Amino acid sequence: MLTLSQLAPLHETLFRVITQTSRQVKQLRKGLKETMVWPLLTERSDIIPLFLPRESETAPCCEMKMRKKRNALEDKCRVAGYLRSFIENASCAQQKALIEFWTGWEVLPREMTVEVVNSSLPKSSTGFEVLRLPAHYCTYESFLMDIQVCLNSTDSGFGLVYD
């Protein structure tokens, strides 16, 4: 059992925490009112769970993790299929431009790597001979358009960088 002398510091600490927390809540309420979010939440209580979800509702479950892994695998397969279709149907000049974009040279190296990543456009790391393709492509046409833009950029390279 605690004595009065032991309870005094605990009481003071609790008082400080409650005071600080109440200040933070007041600041939060003021900000919500100023941004007109508070009136929305008071008028439309049905959107409160969407606006302020409980942690248990936002925690990823095993199903969501598996779906993300499955989607990542699907993205990789789809984008790799687009690359394969491009290589199979490309002219010799396009294939040469792809190798140059991918590796920095017109000569095939021993090993070349493809990564499917989150980015906006295809990129290459010529020193490591890695082609990084965005996972967002849903159609071959969008993939083809972006890859052709990248292949047309190999002529400029560092040669057209000006101070």
C-alpha positions in Angstrom: 0.0 0.0 0.0 1.2 3.5 -0.8 1.7 6.2 1.8 0.6 9.8 1.4 4.2 10.9 0.7 4.4 8.4 -2.1 1.0 9.5 -3.5 1.9 13.2 -3.7 4.3 12.9 -6.7 1.9 10.5 -8.4 -0.9 12.9 -7.9 1.1 15.8 -9.2 2.2 13.8 -12.3 -1.4 12.8 -13.1 -2.5 16.4 -12.7 0.1 17.6 -15.2 -0.8 14.8 -17.7 -4.5 15.7 -17.5 -3.8 19.4 -17.8 -1.6 18.9 -20.8 -4.0 16.5 -22.4 -7.0 18.8 -21.9 -5.0 21.6 -23.6 -4.2 19.4 -26.5 -7.9 18.4 -26.8 -8.9 22.1 -26.7 -6.4 22.9 -29.5 -7.6 20.0 -31.6 -11.2 21.0 -31.1 -10.3 24.6 -32.1 -8.6 23.4 -35.2 -11.5 21.2 -36.2 -13.9 24.2 -35.7 -11.7 26.5 -37.8 -11.4 24.1 -40.6 -15.2 23.4 -40.5 -14.6 19.7 -39.8 -16.2 19.9 -36.3 -19.6 21.1 -37.7 -19.4 18.3 -40.3 -18.7 15.7 -37.6 -21.5 16.9 -35.4 -24.0 17.1 -38.3 -23.0 13.8 -39.9 -22.1 11.4 -37.1 -22.1 8.5 -39.7 -18.8 9.7 -41.1 -16.9 9.7 -37.8 -15.7 6.1 -38.2 -14.3 7.1 -41.6 -12.7 10.2 -40.4 -11.4 8.8 -37.0 -11.1 5.0 -37.4 -10.3 2.9 -34.4 -6.8 1.4 -34.4 -8.3 -2.2 -34.5 -10.2 -1.3 -37.6 -7.1 0.0 -39.4 -4.7 -2.7 -38.4 -3.9 -4.9 -41.4 -5.1 -8.4 -41.1 -3.5 -11.5 -42.6 -6.0 -11.4 -45.5 -4.9 -7.8 -46.4 -1.2 -8.8 -46.2 -1.8 -11.8 -48.4 -3.8 -9.7 -50.9 -0.9 -7.1 -51.1 1.6 -9.9 -51.7 -0.7 -11.4 -54.3 -1.2 -8.0 -56.0 2.6 -7.4 -56.0 3.1 -10.7 -57.7 0.4 -10.0 -60.2 1.9 -6.6 -60.9 5.4 -8.2 -61.5 3.9 -10.8 -63.8 1.8 -8.3 -65.7 4.7 -5.8 -66.2 7.2 -8.6 -67.1 4.7 -9.8 -69.7 4.5 -6.3 -71.2 8.3 -6.2 -71.4 8.4 -9.6 -73.0 5.8 -8.6 -75.5 7.8 -5.4 -76.3 11.0 -7.3 -76.8 9.4 -9.9 -79.0 7.7 -7.3 -81.2 10.4 -4.6 -81.2 12.4 -3.8 -84.3 16.2 -4.2 -84.2 16.6 -0.5 -83.6 14.1 -0.6 -80.7 15.9 -3.6 -79.2 19.2 -1.8 -79.5 17.8 1.3 -77.9 16.3 -0.8 -75.0 19.7 -2.4 -74.4 21.4 1.0 -74.4 18.8 2.5 -72.1 19.1 -0.5 -69.8 22.9 -0.9 -69.7 24.3 2.3 -71.1 26.0 0.3 -73.9 24.9 -1.2 -77.2 26.5 -4.5 -76.4 24.7 -7.2 -74.4 26.2 -7.8 -71.0 26.4 -11.3 -69.3 23.5 -10.5 -67.0 20.7 -7.9 -66.9 18.1 -7.5 -64.1 14.5 -6.3 -64.1 12.8 -4.9 -61.0 9.1 -3.9 -60.8 8.9 -0.9 -58.5 6.7 2.0 -57.4 7.6 4.9 -59.7 6.1 7.0 -62.4 8.4 6.1 -65.3 10.8 3.3 -66.3 14.3 4.0 -65.0 17.6 2.2 -65.4 20.7 1.9 -63.3 23.2 1.4 -66.1 26.2 0.7 -63.8 24.4 -2.3 -62.3 22.5 -3.1 -65.5 19.1 -2.9 -63.7 15.9 -1.9 -65.5 13.3 -0.6 -63.0 9.7 -0.7 -64.4 6.7 0.9 -62.6 4.1 -1.5 -61.3 1.2 0.8 -62.1 0.8 -0.2 -65.8 -2.7 -1.7 -66.4 -2.5 -1.8 -70.2 0.2 -2.7 -72.7 -0.5 0.6 -74.5 0.4 2.7 -71.5 3.6 0.6 -70.9 4.5 0.9 -74.6 4.1 4.7 -74.7 6.3 5.2 -71.6 9.0 2.8 -72.7 9.2 4.4 -76.1 9.6 7.8 -74.5 12.5 6.4 -72.3 14.2 4.8 -75.3 14.0 8.0 -77.2 15.9 9.7 -74.4 19.1 7.6 -74.8 20.5 9.9 -77.4 20.6 12.9 -75.1 22.1 11.2 -72.0 24.7 13.3 -70.3 25.7 14.9 -73.7 23.1 17.6 -73.5 23.6 18.6 -69.9 24.5 22.3 -69.7 25.8 24.4 -66.9 
